[in-house]
Amino acid sequence: MTAVATTTGAVRQLVGSSRPVSWVNTAYPFAAAYLMGGGGITPALVLGTVFFLFPYNLLMYGINDVFDYESDLRNPRKGGIEGIVLSDRWHRLTLWASALLALPFVVALVAAGTVLSTVVLAVTLAAVVGYSAPRIRLKERPVLDSMTSSTHFVGPAAFGLALAGGDWTLAAVAALAAFFLWGMASQAFGAVQDVTADREAGIGSIATVLGASTTVRAAIGLYAGAGVVALLTGWPGALSALLVVPYIASILPFRSLPDARCEEANAGWRRFLWINQVTGFLLTMLLIAIAWGR
């Protein structure tokens, strides 16, 4: 194999491991919170957005793909939009690349921020590493798995607000809290489809403990809770409460799903990935309306 082919293969694996379809899920919350917090178009906005696009996702998913390699080999969902099976040939490279690529961004963001923004960033990165790293493995600790996963996406938003020096008003805190509940619901439902595979592999999750149907109902409750909390953001932010409706409608058919048929929840998970695109657009329009009305 030529050097060019080897390099191309390595880059393809690294990019694939970073889940390109999910880049916007971390970069968008940061940029939106930074701008809504009064940060404006600044070098810090560009730096943070680029960081939360690729380096952050490579760090998050790359570590996961390395230490979940054995279970990923047995997971029929891997290999497409829901993540690749990272060849063990690239495991060492992935760990080094994820750390070294993130490091200069982290240093620069710390230098550009405050004590508060640095603490928020530290907590966010600790959640990213602790989710999949050996011994810690928060992803295998029921309930903590959902909370940690949600932190992966809420953390960039909280960091954006802190970096911009925005006010921690009731509306801002309520928005972050609603986002956190949404994130927990999404992770919990995502775990339902793997109940059987995870139990066979000895992997714990909120779904392996509660069972498929109970986990789906918990996710419905968390989505509903997110909608209720979103009402505290005031007008017109309260309209965001309506955005949980498509998620609830999408997973409602699985509320009585038996564990033996857990894989059927994958249909709902695939819908979730596309619902995100629509709700993301609607949320953007709402944020523009809020900014316009200031």
N, C-alpha and C positions, 0 to 999 in steps of 0.2 A: 504494500500500500504506500502511495506516495505521501510526501509531507503535506501537500495541498489537500489530498483526500482525507488525511488524518485530521488536519486542522478543521476542515469543513465538517467532518463527522462530530468532532468535539463541540464545535459551535452549535451545531444542530441539536445535540443532546442537551447542552446547557440552556439554550433558548426553549426547547421543548419542556425541560424540567421546570422552567420558571412559569409555566402556564400562561402564555400570552393572552389567552381569552380573559384572564383574571387581572391583568395589569391595571385596567381602569378601575377595578374595585378597590384599589389602595391609593392610586394616584389621585383619583377624582375626589375622595373624601378630604385628602390633605389640601388640595388646591381650593376646593369649595370653602372649607373652613378658614383657610388663610385669607382668602379674598373677602368672605363675609365678616371676618374678624377685623377688617380694615387694613390688611397688609399691603394691598395694592400690587401692581406689577413691578416686582423687584427681583434682584438676583437670587434672593432666598426662596422666592416662589419657584423660579426655574430649577434651582438646585434640588429643592425638596420634591418637586414633581417628577424630575428625572429619576431621583433616588427611589421613589415609591412606585415608579413604573417597572423598571427591570431589576436593579440590584437588590431591592427589598424582597421582591418575589422570588428571585433566585435563592436568596438566603433562606427564605421561609420554606419553599417547596423543594429546593435542592437537598437540604438537610433531611427533609421528610422522605424523599425518594431514596436516599442512601440507606437510611436506617429502617425503611419499610420495604426494602428490596425483596426479601423472601415472601412476604405476604402479597406484594404487588404481582409477583410471578403467578400467584394463584387467583388473582382478581381479574375476572373477565372484562371488567369495565376499563381496565388500563389499556393504553395504547391509542387513545383518540383524544377527543376534546376534554375528557376528564382526567387527563394526565398520562404521561408516558411511563414505560418501565425503563428506568435509567440503567443502561448497561453497566455491569460491575467494573468494566474496563475504565469507566470514567468517574468512579466514586471518589477517589482521592482528588482528582482534578476539580470535581464539583465542590467539594468542601473547601479547598483552597481558593478557588475562584469566587465562591459566594462570600467568603470572609474578606478577601483582599479587594474585591470590587466594592463592597459596602463600606470598608474602612475609611477611605478618603471622604466620602460623602458624610459619614457620621461625624468625623472630625470637623469638617467645614460647617455642618449644621449646628454642632455644639458651639463652635466659635461665633456663629451668627446669632445664637439664641440667648436665653436667660437661664437662670437656675431652674425655674419651673419647666421650661420647654425641654431642658436636658433631662430632668427627672421623668417627664412623660415619654421622651424618646427611649430612655433606658428601660422603663417598664415595658414598652412596646417591643423592644428588641429582645428582652428577657422572655417575653411570651412567645416570640417567634422561635427562639432557640430551644426553650424549655418544652415546647409542644412535642418535638420529635427526638430530642437528644437522648442518648442512652442514660439510664438510671432515673432521669427526671420524668420523661415520657408523660407529660401532662395529657396527651391525647388518649392515654389509656386509663385515665382517672375519671370515672363517670361524674358528670355535671361540670367538673373542672375542665373537661375537654371542650364542652360548649362555651364556657366562659372564656377560656384561653383563646379559642378560635375566634370568638367575637372580638376580642381585644386586638387581634391581627388587623382588623378593618376599622374599628373605632379608634384605635391608637393613632393612626395617621391623621384622623380628623381632629382629635384632641391636641395632637402635636401642632397641627396647622394653626389652630386657634391660639395656643400658647406662644408659638413662634411669632405670630402677628401681633401679640400683645393685646388681643381682644378681651372684652369684658366677659366674665363668666356669669352672664345673666341667667334668669330662670329659663328663658327661651333657649339659650345655648345649651345649658345643662340638660334640659328636657329633650332637646334634639339628640344629644349624645346618648342619653339614657334610652330613648326610643330605638336608636340605631343599635345599641348594645343588645336589647331584647330581640330585635330583628335578627341580629347575628347569631344569637344563641338558638333561636328557632330554626334558622337555616342550617346550622351545623347539626343540630339534633335530627332534623328530618333527613339530612344527607347520610347520617349514620344508619338509618333504618334499613336501607338497601343492602347493607353489609352485615346484618345481624348473624346470619348463618355462617358466612365465611370468617367473620371475626371470632365467633365462638369456637369454630374448628381450629383456628390458629392460636387460640388462647389469648386473644386481644380483647381488652375491656373497652367499653364505651357506654355512653348514656343509654344507647339503644340495646346493648346486650344485657344491661341490668334491668331496664324497665320493660323491655319487649317492644316489638314493632308497633302494635296498636296504641299502647300507652304513650310511647314516645311521640307518635304522630299527634295524639291529642294534646300532649304537653307543648308541642311546637305550635299547634293552633292557638293554645292559650297564650303563648309567648308573643305570637304575632298580634293577637288581639290586645295584649298588654302594651305592645309597642304603639299600636294605634291610639290607645287611651292616653298614654304619656305624651304622644305627639300633640294632643289637643292643648297641652300646657304651653306650647310655643307661641300661642297667640295668633291673631289674624294677620296675614293669610297663611302663616306657617301651619296652622291647624289643619289645613287642607291635605297636608301630607299624611294625615291619619288614614285617608282613603286609599293610600298606596299599599296598605297591607291586605286589602280585600282580594286582589288577584292571587296572592300567596295562599291565603286561607282557602279560597275556592279551589286552587290547584291541588292542595294536599288533603282536602276534606274527604275525597273518595277512599282514602287509605286509612281512615280512622279506626276501622275494625280489621285491618290487615293482619292475618296470623303470621307468626314468625316463620313458618315453613314456606311462605310465599313472599318473603321480604323483598326478594329481587324485583318484584313488580313495582316497587316504589321508585325504581330507576326512571320510569316514565314521568313521574312527578318531578324528579330531580332534573331531568332534561328540560322540562317546561320551565323550571326555576331559572335555569341559565338564560333562557330567552325572555322571561318576564323581567329579569334584571335590566335588560336593554331598554324595555319600554318604560319601566318605572324610573330608570335613570334619566331618560329624556324628560319625563314629566316633572321629576324633581328639579332638573335643571331649569325648566321653564318657571317653576315656582320660585326658585332662588333668584332668578332674573327679575321676577315681579317684585319680590321683597326688596332687592337692591334698588330697583327703579323707584319704589315708593319711599325710599329714605330721603 
